[in-house]
Amino acid sequence: MSMHDDDVIGRAYDARLMRRLLTYLAPYRAEVALAIAAIMAHALLELVPPYLTKVVIDRYIPAGDLSGLGLIALVFLLTLCGAFAFEYLQTTTMQTIGQRIMFDLRLELHGRLNRLDLRYYDRNPVGRLMTRVTTDVDALNELFTSGVVPVIGDVFTLVGIMAVLVWMDWRLAVVAFSVLPLIVLITQWFRSNVRESYRTVRAWIARINAYLQERITGMSTVHLFRREARDFAAFDDINRQHRDANLRSILFYAVFYPAIELVSALASALIIMVGGGWVIQDTLTLGSLVAFLLYAQRFFRPISDLSEKFNVLQGAMASSERIFALLDTPVAIASPAHPTTPTGRGAIAFEHVTFAYVEGEPVLRDVSFRVDAGERVAFVGATGAGKTTIVNLLLRFYDVQAGRITIDGVDIRDMDLGRLRSLAALVLQDVHLFSGTIAGNVRLGNAALPDAAVRAAIEAVHADVFVDRLPQGLATPVVERGATLSVGQKQLLSFARALAFNRPILILDEATSSVDTETELLIRDALKVIMRGRTTLAIAHRLSTIQGMDRILVLHKGQLRESGTHQALLAARGIYHRLYRLQFEPDPARLGPLKDPAASSA
């Protein structure tokens, strides 16, 4: 089983989880009370028709009373109409409550997902989190609409029928109830087997969801490396396992329901045999015998329903445990109770910062540097040196393990998260566009940003060169992940987005790595406008893009090794000089492996 699979089986009933689930019914207690009243009224009306049949057979038919028969027929019709009305009221009320609870739960889950830090997403696959918000919430909806409250109706019906049978003739009631031990045995067999079957089916559903999510997301790679046939075979195997698990579960249903019908028929046969003898002996009326048969048939229906609701309960317990585990996940990175607000000038300082994504494997080691407000600073270094980690820590996507980071002298852990992140505009190498329009992806839901500002930002980064060629210009629809746009076009829109929000800190993470030379020259021209008056942090592998920066910081193996201008670092003939020659020498292989001069001199 893959990392996407869930342990979907737990206790069939957990009182702690159920109590917590019932709290979601609290805001709708009036509607729940109405549904319960409708269910009980419906259950009471269900008890009337068999008794009316007894009255007709025992009283009005022998007496030839047509007016009495007409009266009973009218009462029978009104009873059916009333039962229909109460069932309609109960169904619509509970379905409405279920939809509202699903709405509340999904909002709560979405809110929690928005607040969790990136470390949580590093550990949890997207497919699993999607299942929480969709499939698991649906399982709870089924519990509320056809589980918790309707069970009250089934139990009330059972108790009511038993009471009526005992009241009518306790001797025949004993005969009717004599088959209950068989019912218990069959139901227990069904529950124990269908529980394991349910677990297996849900496990394979989880694998199907995870497999599809991963393959659809990476479909371009599947096509590129001609993986279609292999992936189809792998999905065919998973899908077949899911089908076979469902087919195995069908066996238990195919045995259970006919077995209940058989026991019901056995009870009817006993009632006919014993009760018929008493009718012949004139110790029981024929109407009572017929009513007993009708009640016996209605008695076993809720028993079948209760067994079926065991599945609903099982699924709800498993789903609620996973949902509550997500909702109870502590928010590791949150705003302080009394935040401090920085001046907004944009001066940044790292003071002896140490950080590790995995314990014992630090990515940054005792890193210290300062960036003055309005200064343009670039970070360079080999892959894995810790450049992007500096951005993640500055925006507090992760918290440092040692040291501190300040903006305008204020520790970022003392700042409101919203305020902290509103200080920076971030341009990433891998640009994420949302479904919507070109203008919507620049504006990102900020209604206060006028169309003129969006247009000005588009033109400033020269994105108008391709936007104006689109059929609807700024109103052109953008599909999921911006699939209809090139990587360079998406990156230009990311620059426009950063400029439009006009923030004091600009962060560029390999921002020109995916554009062609001509577009890069246009962006360099635009960057002069974008960076003016802003504190700029730029991460780059292409050293040609950062030669004009005020200062360049060189990271090596998680430590800050060199700092200075482009010319000064070349003159020092250290790590930066080595990186520069590796990029611009015709034959960099003759330079040998990259070494840390400080380490070699030591």
N, C-alpha and C positions, 0 to 999 in steps of 0.2 A: 504494500500500500504506500502511496506517495505521501509527501508532506502536506498535500492538499486535503487528505482524508481526515474525517472527524471521528472521534469516538462517540458515535451517536446513540449508544445504549447506556442507560443508567437505571436507576430504580424506576419501577413501573409507576410509583406514586411517591412524591416527596412533599411532605406537608409544608416544609419551609418554602419551597418554590411555589407551591399552590397559594400560600398566604400572600406571597409577594405578587403573584399574578392577579389575585383578586383585588389588589389595590388599584389596578387599572380599570376595574369596574366602578370604583368609588365615585368618579365624577358623573357617572350615569346611573346612579342608584335609583332614581325615579323611574327611568326607562326599564331597568332590571326588575323593579318591583311590578311594573305593569306587565312585563313579559311573564314573570312567575305567576301572577294572577291569571293571565290568559291561559297559561299552561294548565294550571289547576282547574280552571273552569272547563277547559277542553276535556281534561281527564274525567271530570265529573259527568259531563254530557256523554262521554263514551260509555259510561255505565248504564245509561238510560235505555237504549234500544233493546238489549236482551230482556230487561225487566218488562218493557212494554209488550214484547212478544209473549212473555209468560201471562200477562194480564189478558191479552187477546185470546190466547188458547184456553185459559182456565175459566174466563168469565164471559166474554162477549160472544165467542163462537158457539159454545154450548147453549147460551140463552138466545141466540139468533138476533142479537141486538145490533142492528145496522148503524143506528145513531152512535152507539158506543164505539163501534169500529171506526166510524168516520172521525170521532173525537180523537181516538188513539192515533189514527193516521195523520191527523193534523199536528198532534204533539210530536209524533215521530219526525215529520217534516221540519217542524220548528227546531227540534233537537239537532237535526243534521245541519240546518242553516246556522244555528248558533255555534256548533262545533267548527264549521267552516270559517265563520267570522273570527272565532278565538284563535284558530290555528293561523289564519292570515295575519292577525294582529301580532301573535307571538313570533312568527317567522320574520315579518318585516322589521319588528322592533329589534330582535336579536341580530339580524343581518346588518342593520344600521349601526348597532352598538359595535359589532365586530369590525366594520369598516372604520369607525371612529377610533377604536383602539389601535388598529393597524396604523392609522395616520399618526396617532400619538407616539407609538413605539418607533416608527421609522424616523420621525422627527428627532426623537431622543437619541436614537442610534447615530443618525447623521450628525447631530450636535457633538456627540462623544467622539466620533471619527474625526471631526474637524479640530478637536482640541488635543488629540493624542499626538505625541511627538514622533519624529521620523524613525526613531529607533524601534518603535512598535511596528511600523510598516516594514522595516527591515526583516522582522521576525515572522510576519504573517502575510501569506500570499493574498493577492487581490481576489482570487476566486473564492477563498474562504470568507473574506469579509463581505463579498457580494451575497454569499449564501445567507449570512446573518440578516441582512436587510431585506432579502426577498423570501427565500424558501422558509427560513425559520419563523419569520413573522407570519407567513401564511399558515403555518402549522398552529400558531397560537390563535389566529383568527378562527380556524376550524374548531378549536377548543371552546372559544367563547360562543360561537354561533350554534354549534351542534353538540357541545360537550357538557359544560358546567350546568347551565340552566335547564336544557332539555332533559338531563338526567333526573332532575327533580320531578318532571312530568312522568317519566318512566317509573320511578319509584312510587310516586303517588298513585299511578294506575295500578301497579302490582298490589299495593296495600289495599286500595279500594276494592279491587276484584276479590281479593282474599276475604275481606270483611263482608262483602255482599254474599259470597258463597257460604261462609260460615253462618251468616244471618238467615239465609234461605233454608239450608239443611246441612248441619254440621257433619252428618254421616257421609253424605255424598261429597262434601268438601274434603274429607279425609281421603276418600277414594281418588279424587282429582289431584290431591297433593302427594299421593303415593309415588308419583314418578319424579318428584323433585331430586332425589339422590342421583338419578340418571342425568338430569339436567346439570347438576353440579359437576359430575365426572366429565361430561362432554365439554362443558364450558372451560374447565380447568385444563383439559387436553388442548383445546383450541388456543387458550391464552398462552400457555407455555411454548407451543410450537410457533404460533404466529408472531410472538415477540422476537424470537431469533430470526425468523424470516424477515420481519420488518427491519431489523438491524442490518441484515445483509443487503436488502434492497436499497436502503438509505446510503449505505457505504458505496455501493456502485453508482448511485446517482451523484454522490459527491465526486467520484472519480470522473464521471462523464463531464460534469460541469468544469472541473479543474482542467481536464484535457482539452476541451473545446476552447476555454478561455485562453489557455496558453498558445494553442495552435492558431487560433484566429488572430490573436495579437501578432504572432510571428509568421503570418502567412507569406510575406515576401521572402523570408528566409526559407520557408518550406518549398516555394517555387524555385528559388535560386539554386538550391542544392538538390533539386529533384527528389524531394522526400514524399511526394504525394502518395505513391504506392505503399511505402512503409507506414506512413501515418494512417492511411486508410486501413491497413491491416491491423495496426495497433488499436484504432478506434473500433474496428469490427470486433476485436476480441473483448474490449471493455463493454461494448454494447450487447454482445452475446451473453456475457456474464450477467449483465443487468436483466436481460430478457429471461434467462434461465432462473434467476433468483425470483422473478415475478411469477414464472410458471410454477415454481415449487410452492410459492405462497398460495396459488390458486387451489392446490390440493386441499389445504386446510379449510378454505372457505367452501370448497365443493363437498367436503365431508360434514362440516359443522352445520350449515343451514339445513340440508336434508335430514341430518340426525335430529335436529330440533323439531322439524316437521314430523319425523317418525315418532318421537316421544309425544308430541302433541296428539298425533293420531292414536297412539297407545292410550293416552289419557282419555280421549274421546271414546275409544272402544270400551275401556273400563267403566266409564260413566254410563254408556249405553247398556252394557251387560248388567251392571249392578242396579243402576237406576231404573232400567227397563223392567227388571224383576220387581222392583218396589212399586212401579206404576201398575203392573199386573196385579200385585197384591193390594193395590189401592192404598199404599202408605206414602205415595209420592204422586203429585199431580204431573200430568203430561207437560203442562206449561213450564213447571220447574225443571223437568228433565231437559227440555229444549233450551231454556235459559242457561242451564249449567253447561250445555254443549257450546253455546255461543260465548259464554264467559271464558270457558277453557281455551277456546281458540284465541281470544283476545289476551289471555294471560301469558301465552308464550311469545307473543310478538315483542313486548318490551324486554323480555329476557334476551332475545336475539339482538335487539338494539343496544342493550347494555354491554353485551360482549363486543359488539362492533365498536362501541365508544371506548373500549379498552385501547384500541389502536390509536384513537384520537388522543387519549390521555398519555399513552406512551410517547407518541411523537411530540406532544406539547411539553412533557417533562424534559426530553432530550433537547428540544429547541430552546426552551426557557433557560436551561442551564448554560447553554452556549451564549445566548443573548445577554443574560445577566453577567456572565464572565466578561463580556465586552464592556457592558455598562459599568462594571465595578473595576475595570482596569484603571489604576490611578493615573491621573494626568501628571506626568513627571515634570513637565515644563509648563508653568502657569504664571500669570501675572501676580505680583505681590499684593497683599491686602492694601498697602499704602504706597503706591508707586511714586517714584521720583521722576520728574519730567526734565529732560536735558534742554539745553538752549536751542538745539536744532542747527548749530553751526556745522557739525559733521566731523569734529576731531576724533580720531580713533586711536586707542592704545591697547596693545596686548602686553600683559605683565606676567611673565614667567608662566605661560600657559602650557599645560600638558594635557593631552587628550588621547583616548584610545577607543576605537569602535568595539574591539574585542579585548577583554581584560587581559593584561599582561603583554599586549602588543601595541605600544603607543605609536600613534601616527605623528603627533607633535610632541617635542621634548623641550620644555623650558624655553618657549619661544617668546621673545619680547621685541616689540618695535612700536613706533609711534608714527601716525600719519596726521599731519596738521590739516586744519580745515582748508578746503580748496586745493590741497596737494594731490598730484597725480602719481600714483605708485603702482608699479607692476610687480607681479610675483612670477618667478620662473624656477624651473627645476625639473628633474626627471619625473616620469610617471610614478605616482605613489609617494612623492616627496611631502605632500600635505597641503598643496595649494588650495584645492577645493574645500578641504576641511576648514581652512581659515574662514571661508565664506559661510559655511554651515554654522560655525561657532559664532561668528559675528551677528548673524540673523537669529541666533539662538534656536536653530533647529535641533541642536544638541547642546548639552551643558558641559563645561570644562570639568575635568577631574581635579585640576590644580591650577592656581593662578586666577587671574580675572581679566575681563575685557571691559573697557569703558568707552563710552561715547560722550564727548564734552565733559569728561571727568566723572560721569555717572556709571556705576557698574550696571551692565545690561540686565543683570538679574534683579535689580531694583527698579527696572522700568516696566511699564505696561507693555505687554507683548504687541498689542495693536499699534501703539505709539512707536515702539522700536522698529517694527517692520515697515511702518509708513515713512520712515526716514530714508529708506533705500529703494532704488530701482535696480532690478536684477535682470541681466541679459545672459541667458545660458547658451551653451553649445547645442543642447537638445531642446529646441523650442516646443512648448506645448500650446497648441491652439484648441479652442473650444468650438463646439458646434454653434453656429450663429452667422454673423456677417463679418466682413473685414473691419468695419467701424466698431462693431461690438467687441472684437478681439483686441482692439487698441484701447477702447474705453473700459472694458472689463467690468461692466455693470455700474460704473460711476456716472450716474445721470447728470451730475453737476458739470461734467466735461462737455462743452458744446461741440457741435459739429465742426466749427471753425478751428478749434484747438486740435481736433483729431486730424483735420485736413492739413494744418500747419505742420504737425509732427510727421505725417506721412511724407510731405514734401521735403522736410528738413533732412530726412535720411534717404531721400531719393527713391522711396518706395512707390512714389506716384508714377515712376517709369513703367511699372507693370500693373499697378492698380487701375490706372486710367485705360488700360487696354482690356480690362475685364468687362463682361457684358453689363453689369450693373454698378461698376465702380466700387465705392465704399459700401454699397448695399449688397454686394455679391455674396451669396451664401458660402459659408465655410463648412465643409463636411467634417466628420469626426476626425480628430487629430490633424486637421488640415491636409488630408491626403491628396487633394487636388492641387496643392501648391508645392513648389520645389523647396528644398531645404534652404536655399539662399533667400527665397521670397519670404519664407516663414521667419528667417532671422532678421530680415529688414523690418517686418512687422513687429518683432520683439524690440528692436531699437526704437521704433515709433512709439510703442507702448511705454518704454522707459522715459522717453522725452516728454510725452504727453502728461505724465503724472508729476513731472517737475519736482523731483525730490533732491535733497541736499547731498545724498551719497549715491554714487553710481558704481555698480559692480558689474564687471564684464568677465565672464568665465568662458574663455576660448570663443569669444563672440564672433570672430571673423574666420573661424577655421573651416566653415562649410560654404564659403562663398567663393566665386571665381575672382580672378585678379582684377578685372574691371570693376566688379561690384565692391571689392575690397577697397579700391581707390576711392570710390564714391563714399563708402562708409568712413574711411579715414578723414575725408573732408567733413562729413557730418559730425564725427566725433569731436572735432575742434569746437563745434557749436555746443554739443551735448555736455562736454566736460567743463566748459567755461564756468567758473564759479562753483563747481561741485567737487567734493572729495571723491576721487576716483580710485578704485582698486581694480586692476586688470590682471587676469590670469592668462598667460599665453605660452604656447609652445613655439609659435612662429615669432622669432625674435625681431623680425623686420617690422612687426606691428607695434612694438613698444619702445623703439629706440628714442622716441621723443619724449618719454615720460620724465617727470622730475626726478624720480628715484626708482631703482630696480632692486628688489630684495630677492636673493638667491637662497632657495631652500634645498637642503640635501639630507635625505634620510631623516626627515622630521625636525631638522634643526636649521636655524637661520645662520647661514655661513658667510654671506657677503651682502653688502649694501652700498649703493652708489649709482652714479649716472652710467649711461651706456659706455661712454668713452673711458671713464675712470675704471670701470670693471674690466674692460678690455686691456687697459694698461696694467692692471694688477695680475693678469695672466693666471687667473684662478679658475674656479668652476665655470663661471659665466663665459670666460674666454674659451674654455673647452667646449661648452655647449654651442657657442657661436661658430666655432670652426667645424663642429660636427654637422651643422646645417649648411655651411657655405663652402666647405672644402670639396673639391671635385671627387676626392677619394677618401672619405672619412674613415675607412677601415684601417688605413695606415696609422691613424692616431692612437689606436689601441683603446682599451676599455676606459670608461669614465671613472676617475678616482677623485677622492676628496684630498686636496692639497694639504689641508690642515692635518688630516689623519696620516698622510705619508710623511710629513715633516716630523710628526710626533714619533 
